[in-house]
Structure formats: C-alpha cells, structure tokens
C-alpha cells in the first residue's frame, strides 16, 4: 500500500467560528493508495476524538486506528481508492494546536490556542480538498465526531461528495454527554500540574487529570448491560494487575486505558476537542431546524449505530435517518452489535465490513 505523510501549510489562514483568525496553519496529512487520472476515487476519512492522521498501516510500533477497515482488499480498498486523513486543527499529532508554535509569536500556543469547532474542521478539510485538486470526494466517512464531520460536510458542501458514512454519531450531544465531558475537563483543570493550561512552560504534564478524564470517557463508551457482560464483578488476576490498588477486572481495564492515553495526548487539546464535540448541532446551519438542514444534502448516507454504545446509541443514528427520509435524502440506517461499545466502529465485524464495502461500490 502506497502511503505518504506530509505537513501542509496554509499561508492564507482560516477564520474560525469563534471569531478568531489563524493567520496561517498546518495540517498533518496521511494518504493511502493512488489518485486516479480523473480524481474520482478519493475518500476522506475523518478521525474521532482520540484519533489522528495515521488511519491505516504500520508506523513504527503504531498501527493505524482504522487499519481493520482501510487497506488493500479491505472495505475501503486502497487498491481502488485514494484515501486521505488529516489530523484536526487543535489536535496534538502535528496539525496546528496548543502544543505547536504560534508563528506570530514564535512561542507555544498552549492555553491561548483558540476554540475550534466541527465546522472549522470541515472548512479546513475543504481547503485541503482544494489543495489536493479534488473536485468531488467519492465518499467522506468517520465515526463518533468523525461521523459528525461527515454529516457537516454533506450539508456545507453538498456538491463535493457522492456518499457520506456516519457511524456511532449524533446530530448533537445530549446534556448527559456534555455533563460527562465537563467532569473530565474539570479533572484536568484541577491537576496540580495543569498550571491554568501553561503546563508546557513549566515542563510538566497534568497526567493524573488526563488519566481520570480518559477513564471517565471509557465508562461512557459501554452500556451498563455490556459492561456487566464484559467484566461483571470478576476479580483481576494478581499477575496481570496494572496497579496494586486494583481488585476488579473493570478497574484494571480503566486503569490501563487511562494510563496509556495520558502518556500520548495533550491536555489542552482534550479540552478543545471535547468543547467542539459539546458545541456541535447539525441543525444550526438552518436555525435549529434539523430537517431543513438535512434537506441541503445531495449525497447518499450510510448511518450505522452500535447496540452497546451508550455515548451515541443507535436511536441517535435513527434520528438522523428519519429526518433525512422526511426531506427525501437517500439514506440507509443499520444497527449492529459490537463488542467494544462506542469504539465498535473501529473494529471490523464481517457484517460491518460487508455493509460498508457494498455501500462504497454501489452506483
């Protein structure tokens, strides 16, 4: 599989929804496969909260977050399609964000990096589209807030995509979603090493707060029923405990996930990206009327929810389809079982793979 990674600078800058303008910005981009002569085989993949540009293949010891789906002979077949994935603005994997240098001051942005939104991400991706010379994407696809981006793309630039895949997503976060994110953010803000967002200047990291935030996040990914099935009240074997205070398997799972995440993610990016998630409302493009908003769509939609997903359960997927059907937007909605709760969109069951592949290749 031909893979290329590049840092692309946009000297024209971008005006953000917040009213702030970045005078220039970078996007870290990874591509897979080859663009055909008429540039009709391009697929844009939008990453979820903790994802980045590295969607497939092997990079050192890191396997792409959607490697089960993207690659030669896979559902998104890189022998047929040219696949593009960029790290979102405000992220911490190479694109301009809190941990990068502000070109205007030559100092770290840190807490001063401006608020970003899902609309801003889509606008920056559209700028990338023009940079690559792509007139129309064969498909734009993503899970979770990646799915929100795919939906927003279909409304904002309807003439620029044929198909949209919206997986484990919703038109907006619920009050419970927002509440959970605020508890996570507060755990970061109260870490002694946060320094009001200036931790990089002190050469420290609010690792405990990040760990707690991620542990809380993983609780929201699994329904109570599935958590009981996955862990129950089973005890963790002594020789596989990640922490001496752990008793139960579910505790061990959360400790492991939290520790791993806190080593790699930036706290200011965590706050920015959860705020972007909380602030998204697909209906806002038409003053709060979802059906009017979805009536802008020309693409065909594939909407998938997962039964074990507590964060954005399948009924949130159904809400998108019903509103789309009411305004004659061609759409399909499927509810699938997944072992991994909200993260199930990352893992390739046979049914999931076949549904996606059939949708991509349908006329």
C-alpha positions as CSV (number, residue, x, y, z in Angstrom):
1,X,0.0,0.0,0.0
2,X,1.5,3.3,-1.1
3,X,1.5,5.6,2.0
4,X,2.6,9.2,2.2
5,X,2.7,11.5,5.3
6,X,3.1,15.3,4.9
7,X,2.7,18.5,6.8
8,X,0.8,21.0,4.7
9,X,1.0,24.7,5.5
10,X,-1.9,27.0,4.6
11,X,-0.5,30.5,4.5
12,X,-3.9,32.1,3.8
13,X,-5.0,31.2,7.3
14,X,-8.5,30.4,8.5
15,X,-11.3,32.4,10.1
16,X,-12.8,30.3,12.9
17,X,-16.4,30.2,14.2
18,X,-15.2,31.8,17.4
19,X,-14.3,35.0,15.5
20,X,-10.5,34.4,15.9
21,X,-8.4,34.1,12.7
22,X,-5.3,31.9,12.5
23,X,-3.1,33.8,10.1
24,X,-1.6,30.5,8.9
25,X,-2.0,26.9,10.0
26,X,-0.6,23.4,9.3
27,X,-2.4,20.1,8.7
28,X,-0.7,16.8,9.2
29,X,-2.0,14.6,6.4
30,X,-1.6,10.9,5.5
31,X,-2.7,9.4,2.2
32,X,-3.0,5.8,1.1
33,X,-3.3,4.4,-2.4
34,X,-3.2,6.3,-5.7
35,X,-5.4,9.1,-7.0
36,X,-6.7,8.1,-10.5
37,X,-6.4,10.3,-13.5
38,X,-9.8,12.0,-13.2
39,X,-9.5,12.2,-9.4
40,X,-12.8,10.4,-8.9
41,X,-11.6,7.7,-6.5
42,X,-10.8,9.9,-3.4
43,X,-12.1,9.1,0.1
44,X,-11.8,11.4,3.0
45,X,-11.6,9.8,6.4
46,X,-12.5,12.0,9.4
47,X,-11.0,10.9,12.7
48,X,-12.7,10.6,16.1
49,X,-11.7,12.3,19.4
50,X,-8.5,10.4,20.1
51,X,-7.6,9.6,16.5
52,X,-5.3,11.4,14.2
53,X,-4.0,11.4,10.6
54,X,-2.5,7.8,11.0
55,X,-5.6,5.9,10.0
56,X,-4.0,2.7,8.4
57,X,-0.8,0.8,8.1
58,X,2.2,0.5,10.4
59,X,4.2,3.5,11.6
60,X,6.9,2.0,13.8
61,X,5.1,0.2,16.6
62,X,1.8,2.1,15.9
63,X,-0.9,0.6,13.8
64,X,-3.4,2.9,12.2
65,X,-6.6,3.4,14.2
66,X,-8.8,2.1,11.3
67,X,-6.4,-0.4,9.9
68,X,-9.1,-3.1,10.1
69,X,-11.1,-1.1,7.6
70,X,-8.6,0.7,5.3
71,X,-6.0,-1.2,3.2
72,X,-5.6,-3.5,0.1
73,X,-8.7,-5.7,-0.3
74,X,-10.4,-4.2,2.8
75,X,-13.7,-2.4,3.0
76,X,-12.0,0.9,2.0
77,X,-9.8,-0.8,-0.6
78,X,-6.6,1.2,-1.2
79,X,-6.1,-0.8,-4.4
80,X,-9.2,1.1,-5.7
81,X,-9.4,4.3,-3.7
82,X,-7.1,7.2,-2.8
83,X,-7.7,7.7,1.0
84,X,-6.9,10.9,2.8
85,X,-6.9,11.5,6.6
86,X,-5.7,14.7,8.3
87,X,-5.2,15.5,12.0
88,X,-7.8,18.0,13.1
89,X,-6.9,21.6,14.0
90,X,-6.4,21.8,17.7
91,X,-5.1,18.2,17.8
92,X,-1.8,17.1,19.1
93,X,-0.4,15.0,16.3
94,X,1.3,17.5,14.0
95,X,-1.5,19.9,12.9
96,X,-1.6,23.4,14.5
97,X,-2.8,23.1,18.1
98,X,-2.0,24.0,21.6
99,X,1.3,22.1,21.6
100,X,2.6,23.7,18.4
101,X,4.4,27.0,17.9
102,X,2.4,30.2,17.2
103,X,4.1,31.6,14.0
104,X,3.2,35.1,15.0
105,X,5.0,35.0,18.4
106,X,7.4,32.0,17.9
107,X,6.2,30.7,21.3
108,X,4.0,27.7,22.2
109,X,0.3,28.4,21.8
110,X,-0.6,26.4,24.9
111,X,-3.8,27.6,26.5
112,X,-4.0,30.5,24.0
113,X,-4.8,28.3,21.0
114,X,-8.3,29.5,20.0
115,X,-11.5,27.5,20.4
116,X,-12.2,25.3,17.4
117,X,-15.4,23.6,16.1
118,X,-16.5,20.8,13.9
119,X,-17.5,23.4,11.3
120,X,-13.9,24.8,11.5
121,X,-12.5,21.2,10.9
122,X,-14.7,20.8,7.9
123,X,-13.7,24.2,6.5
124,X,-10.0,23.3,6.9
125,X,-10.6,19.9,5.2
126,X,-12.3,21.7,2.3
127,X,-9.2,23.9,2.0
128,X,-7.2,20.6,1.9
129,X,-9.5,19.3,-0.8
130,X,-8.8,22.3,-3.0
131,X,-5.0,21.9,-2.3
132,X,-5.2,18.3,-3.5
133,X,-7.1,19.4,-6.6
134,X,-10.0,17.1,-5.8
135,X,-13.4,18.3,-7.1
136,X,-15.6,15.7,-5.5
137,X,-15.0,13.0,-2.9
138,X,-16.3,9.6,-3.7
139,X,-17.1,9.3,0.0
140,X,-16.5,11.1,3.3
141,X,-16.7,8.8,6.3
142,X,-16.0,8.8,10.0
143,X,-17.1,7.5,13.4
144,X,-18.1,9.5,16.5
145,X,-17.1,13.1,16.0
146,X,-15.7,11.9,12.7
147,X,-19.2,11.0,11.7
148,X,-20.4,14.4,12.7
149,X,-17.8,15.9,10.4
150,X,-19.0,13.7,7.5
151,X,-22.6,14.9,8.2
152,X,-21.5,18.5,8.3
153,X,-19.6,18.1,5.1
154,X,-22.8,16.8,3.4
155,X,-24.7,19.9,4.4
156,X,-22.0,22.5,3.9
157,X,-20.5,21.3,0.6
158,X,-23.3,19.1,-0.9
159,X,-21.8,19.3,-4.4
160,X,-18.4,18.0,-3.2
161,X,-19.3,14.4,-2.2
162,X,-21.2,11.4,-3.5
163,X,-21.6,9.5,-0.3
164,X,-21.3,10.0,3.4
165,X,-20.7,7.4,6.1
166,X,-21.9,8.5,9.6
167,X,-21.0,5.9,12.2
168,X,-21.6,5.9,16.0
169,X,-22.6,9.6,15.8
170,X,-25.4,12.0,16.5
171,X,-26.7,15.4,15.3
172,X,-25.7,16.9,18.7
173,X,-24.5,15.8,22.1
174,X,-27.0,15.3,24.9
175,X,-26.9,17.2,28.2
176,X,-25.6,14.0,29.8
177,X,-22.8,13.8,27.2
178,X,-21.9,17.4,27.9
179,X,-22.0,16.8,31.7
180,X,-19.6,13.9,31.5
181,X,-17.2,15.9,29.3
182,X,-17.3,18.7,31.8
183,X,-16.4,16.4,34.7
184,X,-13.5,15.1,32.6
185,X,-12.3,18.6,31.8
186,X,-12.6,19.6,35.5
187,X,-10.4,16.6,36.4
188,X,-7.7,18.0,34.1
189,X,-8.1,21.6,35.3
190,X,-7.7,20.5,39.0
191,X,-4.5,18.6,38.4
192,X,-1.7,20.3,40.3
193,X,0.4,20.2,37.1
194,X,-2.1,22.0,34.9
195,X,-1.0,25.5,35.7
196,X,-4.1,27.0,34.2
197,X,-3.1,25.5,30.8
198,X,0.5,26.7,31.0
199,X,2.0,23.3,31.9
200,X,4.3,23.1,28.9
201,X,6.0,26.3,30.0
202,X,6.7,24.5,33.4
203,X,7.9,21.4,31.5
204,X,5.3,19.2,33.2
205,X,2.1,17.4,32.2
206,X,-1.3,17.1,34.1
207,X,-1.0,13.3,33.7
208,X,-3.3,12.4,36.6
209,X,-6.1,14.6,35.4
210,X,-5.8,13.3,31.8
211,X,-5.9,9.7,33.1
212,X,-9.0,10.3,35.1
213,X,-10.7,12.1,32.2
214,X,-10.0,9.1,29.9
215,X,-11.2,6.6,32.5
216,X,-14.5,8.5,32.7
217,X,-14.7,8.6,28.9
218,X,-14.4,4.8,28.7
219,X,-17.3,4.4,31.1
220,X,-19.5,6.4,28.7
221,X,-18.5,4.2,25.8
222,X,-20.0,1.0,27.2
223,X,-23.7,0.5,28.2
224,X,-24.3,-0.9,31.7
225,X,-25.6,-4.2,30.2
226,X,-22.5,-4.6,28.1
227,X,-20.2,-3.6,30.9
228,X,-21.8,-6.3,33.0
229,X,-21.3,-8.9,30.2
230,X,-17.7,-7.8,29.5
231,X,-16.5,-7.6,33.1
232,X,-19.2,-8.4,35.6
233,X,-17.8,-8.5,39.1
234,X,-14.9,-10.7,38.2
235,X,-11.6,-10.2,40.0
236,X,-8.3,-9.3,38.2
237,X,-5.6,-11.9,38.4
238,X,-2.7,-10.7,40.6
239,X,-0.1,-11.2,38.0
240,X,-1.8,-9.0,35.4
241,X,-2.8,-6.1,37.6
242,X,-1.6,-2.7,36.2
243,X,-2.0,-1.1,39.7
244,X,-1.6,-2.6,43.2
245,X,-4.9,-1.0,44.3
246,X,-7.0,-2.8,41.6
247,X,-9.4,-5.6,42.6
248,X,-11.8,-6.0,39.7
249,X,-11.3,-6.5,36.0
250,X,-13.3,-3.4,35.2
251,X,-10.9,-1.3,37.4
252,X,-7.9,-2.8,35.7
253,X,-9.3,-2.0,32.3
254,X,-9.9,1.6,33.2
255,X,-6.5,2.0,34.8
256,X,-4.8,0.6,31.7
257,X,-6.8,2.7,29.2
258,X,-6.3,5.9,31.3
259,X,-2.5,5.4,31.8
260,X,-1.9,4.6,28.1
261,X,-3.9,7.7,27.0
262,X,-2.3,10.1,29.4
263,X,1.1,9.3,28.0
264,X,0.3,10.4,24.5
265,X,-2.4,13.1,24.5
266,X,-2.3,16.8,25.2
267,X,-4.5,18.2,27.9
268,X,-5.3,21.5,26.2
269,X,-6.3,19.5,23.1
270,X,-8.5,17.3,25.2
271,X,-10.3,20.4,26.5
272,X,-10.6,22.0,23.0
273,X,-11.9,18.8,21.3
274,X,-14.5,17.9,23.9
275,X,-15.7,21.5,23.7
276,X,-16.0,21.1,19.9
277,X,-18.0,17.9,20.5
278,X,-20.3,19.6,23.0
279,X,-20.9,22.6,20.8
280,X,-21.9,20.7,17.6
281,X,-25.5,21.0,16.5
282,X,-26.2,19.9,12.9
283,X,-29.4,21.9,12.8
284,X,-27.7,25.2,13.5
285,X,-26.9,25.6,9.8
286,X,-30.7,26.2,9.4
287,X,-31.5,28.0,12.7
288,X,-32.3,24.9,14.7
289,X,-34.5,23.0,12.1
290,X,-32.8,19.6,11.5
291,X,-35.0,18.7,8.5
292,X,-34.2,21.9,6.8
293,X,-30.5,21.4,7.5
294,X,-30.6,17.8,6.1
295,X,-32.5,19.0,3.0
296,X,-29.3,20.6,1.8
297,X,-27.7,17.1,1.4
298,X,-27.2,15.7,-2.1
299,X,-25.1,12.7,-1.1
300,X,-26.3,9.2,-0.2
301,X,-26.0,8.5,3.5
302,X,-25.0,5.3,5.3
303,X,-25.8,5.6,9.0
304,X,-24.6,3.0,11.5
305,X,-25.2,2.7,15.2
306,X,-24.0,0.1,17.6
307,X,-26.2,-1.6,20.2
308,X,-23.6,-1.5,23.0
309,X,-22.9,2.2,22.5
310,X,-24.0,4.3,25.5
311,X,-22.4,7.6,24.3
312,X,-24.3,7.8,21.0
313,X,-26.7,4.8,21.0
314,X,-28.5,3.6,17.8
315,X,-31.6,5.7,18.4
316,X,-29.4,8.8,17.7
317,X,-28.5,7.2,14.3
318,X,-32.2,6.6,13.7
319,X,-32.9,10.3,14.4
320,X,-30.6,11.2,11.5
321,X,-32.2,8.8,9.1
322,X,-35.8,9.8,9.9
323,X,-35.1,13.5,9.4
324,X,-33.2,12.6,6.2
325,X,-36.1,10.5,4.9
326,X,-38.6,13.2,5.7
327,X,-36.8,15.5,3.2
328,X,-36.2,12.8,0.6
329,X,-32.4,12.3,1.2
330,X,-31.4,8.8,0.2
331,X,-30.2,7.0,3.3
332,X,-29.7,3.6,4.9
333,X,-29.6,3.1,8.7
334,X,-28.2,-0.1,10.3
335,X,-27.9,-1.1,14.0
336,X,-25.0,-3.5,14.6
337,X,-23.8,-5.4,17.6
338,X,-20.3,-4.6,18.7
339,X,-18.1,-6.0,21.5
340,X,-16.4,-2.6,22.1
341,X,-19.4,-0.3,22.9
342,X,-18.9,3.2,21.3
343,X,-15.5,2.1,19.9
344,X,-17.2,-0.7,17.9
345,X,-17.0,1.5,14.8
346,X,-13.2,0.9,14.9
347,X,-13.4,-2.9,14.7
348,X,-14.3,-4.8,11.5
349,X,-17.0,-7.5,12.1
350,X,-18.0,-9.4,8.9
351,X,-21.4,-7.7,8.6
352,X,-19.9,-4.2,9.2
353,X,-17.2,-4.8,6.6
354,X,-19.7,-6.1,4.0
355,X,-22.2,-3.2,4.5
356,X,-19.5,-0.6,4.1
357,X,-17.9,-2.2,1.1
358,X,-21.3,-2.7,-0.6
359,X,-22.3,0.9,0.1
360,X,-19.0,2.2,-1.3
361,X,-19.2,0.2,-4.5
362,X,-22.9,0.8,-5.2
363,X,-23.9,3.1,-8.0
